[in-house]
Amino acid sequence: MKRALNILLIEDDTIEVMKLNRTVSSLKLNHSITEANNGEEALVKLRSGDNPPDIILLDLNMPKMNGIEFLKILKGDNKINHIPIIILTTSNNKKDLLSCYKIGISGYISKPLKYDDYVTKIHTTLEYWSINELMVF
């Protein structure tokens, strides 16, 4: 059975945040999206323990703390390291891809240029995670 997801989006680009919210809304998905502008802000939210996310959508290219730095910290924290992380980035760098999987991500999505392709990727990803058996607290 599908369930509504509590999603943490870690993204510094306002346009990308709006695009994801618009996509989820247009698809009439009942998911809740919490936003963090960077890895530091996300860690504060995650460690607060208030309404932990089911999944994290993470951009790699951010100020203060990039996505790979964030991943290393998150995966080293036993209280939050179980949360599935899906990279959502413009980076097609194979080194980034390999580094992320070695750290322990659950998926890596390159943002396509065409909006329709973006919608398809987001819809497929969220459909997949809404039927997974996730840690519920």
C-alpha positions as CSV (number, residue, x, y, z in Angstrom):
1,M,0.0,0.0,0.0
2,K,1.2,3.5,-0.8
3,R,1.8,5.9,2.0
4,A,2.4,9.6,2.2
5,L,6.1,10.3,2.7
6,N,7.8,12.8,5.0
7,I,10.6,14.1,2.7
8,L,13.6,16.2,3.7
9,L,14.8,18.2,0.7
10,I,18.3,19.6,1.1
11,E,18.8,22.1,-1.7
12,D,20.2,25.6,-1.8
13,D,18.7,26.6,-5.1
14,T,15.3,28.3,-4.6
15,I,14.2,27.4,-8.2
16,E,15.0,23.7,-7.6
17,V,13.0,23.8,-4.4
18,M,10.0,25.4,-6.2
19,K,10.3,22.9,-9.0
20,L,10.1,19.9,-6.7
21,N,7.2,21.4,-4.8
22,R,5.4,22.2,-8.1
23,T,6.0,18.6,-9.3
24,V,4.7,17.0,-6.2
25,S,1.7,19.2,-6.2
26,S,0.9,18.7,-9.9
27,L,1.1,14.9,-9.5
28,K,-1.4,15.3,-6.6
29,L,0.9,13.4,-4.3
30,N,0.2,13.7,-0.6
31,H,3.8,13.9,0.6
32,S,5.1,16.4,3.1
33,I,8.3,18.2,2.1
34,T,10.5,19.9,4.7
35,E,13.3,22.1,3.3
36,A,16.8,22.7,4.4
37,N,19.1,25.1,2.5
38,N,22.3,23.3,3.3
39,G,23.8,20.3,5.1
40,E,24.3,22.2,8.4
41,E,20.7,23.2,8.6
42,A,19.6,19.7,7.7
43,L,21.6,18.2,10.5
44,V,20.0,20.5,13.0
45,K,16.6,19.5,11.8
46,L,17.5,15.8,11.8
47,R,19.0,15.8,15.2
48,S,16.1,17.7,16.8
49,G,14.1,14.4,16.5
50,D,11.0,16.2,15.5
51,N,9.1,14.4,12.8
52,P,12.1,12.5,11.2
53,P,11.9,12.1,7.4
54,D,11.2,8.9,5.6
55,I,13.7,9.8,2.9
56,I,16.1,12.6,2.1
57,L,16.6,14.2,-1.3
58,L,20.0,15.7,-1.3
59,D,21.8,18.0,-3.7
60,L,25.6,17.7,-3.9
61,N,26.6,21.2,-4.8
62,M,25.8,23.4,-1.8
63,P,27.6,26.1,0.2
64,K,28.9,25.7,3.8
65,M,28.8,21.9,3.5
66,N,28.5,20.0,0.3
67,G,26.4,16.9,-0.1
68,I,29.3,14.4,0.3
69,E,30.4,16.1,3.5
70,F,26.8,15.9,4.8
71,L,26.6,12.2,3.8
72,K,29.7,11.3,5.8
73,I,28.4,13.0,8.9
74,L,24.9,11.5,8.6
75,K,26.2,8.0,8.0
76,G,28.4,8.3,11.1
77,D,25.5,9.2,13.3
78,N,23.8,6.0,14.6
79,K,20.5,7.9,15.4
80,I,19.9,9.0,11.8
81,N,22.1,6.9,9.5
82,H,19.2,4.6,8.6
83,I,17.3,7.2,6.7
84,P,17.4,6.5,2.9
85,I,19.2,9.2,1.0
86,I,18.6,9.8,-2.7
87,I,21.0,12.2,-4.5
88,L,19.1,14.7,-6.7
89,T,21.8,16.7,-8.5
90,T,23.0,18.2,-11.8
91,S,26.3,16.5,-11.3
92,N,27.1,13.7,-13.8
93,N,30.6,13.3,-12.3
94,K,31.2,9.5,-12.1
95,K,33.6,10.2,-9.2
96,D,30.8,11.8,-7.2
97,L,28.5,8.9,-8.1
98,L,31.0,6.3,-6.9
99,S,31.8,8.3,-3.7
100,C,28.1,8.6,-2.8
101,Y,27.4,4.9,-3.3
102,K,30.5,4.0,-1.2
103,I,29.2,6.2,1.6
104,G,25.8,4.5,1.5
105,I,23.2,6.3,-0.5
106,S,20.0,4.6,-1.7
107,G,19.9,6.2,-5.1
108,Y,21.4,8.8,-7.5
109,I,19.3,10.9,-9.8
110,S,20.7,13.3,-12.3
111,K,18.3,16.2,-12.9
112,P,17.3,16.2,-16.5
113,L,17.1,19.4,-18.5
114,K,13.5,18.8,-19.7
115,Y,10.8,19.4,-17.1
116,D,8.7,16.5,-18.3
117,D,11.7,14.1,-17.8
118,Y,12.2,15.6,-14.3
119,V,8.5,15.0,-13.4
120,T,8.8,11.4,-14.6
121,K,12.0,10.7,-12.5
122,I,10.5,12.4,-9.4
123,H,7.2,10.5,-9.8
124,T,8.9,7.1,-10.2
125,T,11.2,7.8,-7.3
126,L,8.5,8.8,-4.9
127,E,6.2,6.0,-6.0
128,Y,9.0,3.5,-5.3
129,W,9.7,4.9,-1.8
130,S,6.0,5.2,-0.9
131,I,5.6,1.4,-1.2
132,N,8.8,0.5,0.6
133,E,8.9,-0.7,4.2
134,L,10.5,2.2,5.9
135,M,11.5,2.8,9.5
136,V,8.5,4.4,11.2
137,F,9.0,6.1,14.5
